[in-house]
Amino acid sequence: MGFTIGGIREIRSGARRRARSPEITAVAECTGLWGWDVAPGARAVRSGSGRTDCSCGAADCPSPGAHPLDFGKELAAGATLEEAATAWSETPGAAVLLPVGRSFDILDVPEAAGRGAMARLERMGLPLGPVAATPAGRALFFVAPGAAADLPGLLYRTGWDDADLDLRPLGDGDHITAPPSDLGGQGPMRWLRPPAPETARRPPQARLMVGTLAYLCARVCV
């Protein structure tokens, strides 16, 4: 089951009327418009001493506020607004996490390099998928699945395999926090390039942008 752009406008207006949270509306967009699975995620919690704890309750949590909840119900692509509301009522306040390695992989670069790469790729007429920004100053490029495994070979073929690049691949088993959810208590995620129907379900191949990303990463690191 899918939504149209007009349908998502109705979801948004309906969400306002029923006081839906931004996270619930975001879940409905991710599953209904963009065709992504969604998982409820933990939240970072500031203790009285200023320490960052995790809403999962584990005292030794290695990733406070940045992992799926073990007891949360993952929603498959196509879930409706009402299904999102029901799932999030069971995990109130959960962050919106997207499993990587299914519909897309991620290339993670410094935001400055990412912004420069976006401008160059657009001037070259090359396809771009969604690009998210983290509160820690990173840009996350959505690319076709398989990019994480293929990255070493892609860097070799473009002549960047021996460079010290701040370019991180995320693939199967990883998760990212979707806008507008908070990332680990650092602040909200945001879109540098929001999802669009033509690219969300079929993001571009990483080989079309790896050379540009590597070049901009090398310049930013200098």
Buried (B, 14 or more C-beta within 10 A) or exposed (E): EEBEEEBBEEBBEBBEEEEBBEBBBBBBBBBBBBBBBBBBBBBBBEEEEEEBBBBBEBEEBEBBBBBBBEEBBBBEBBBBBEBBBBBBEEBEEBBBBBBBBBBBBBBBBBBBBBBBBBEBBEEEEEBBBBBBBBBEEBBBBBBBBBBBEBBEEBBEEBEBBEBEBEBBBBBEEBBBBBBBBBBBBBEBBEBBBBBBBEBBBBBBBBBBBBBBBBBBBBEBEE
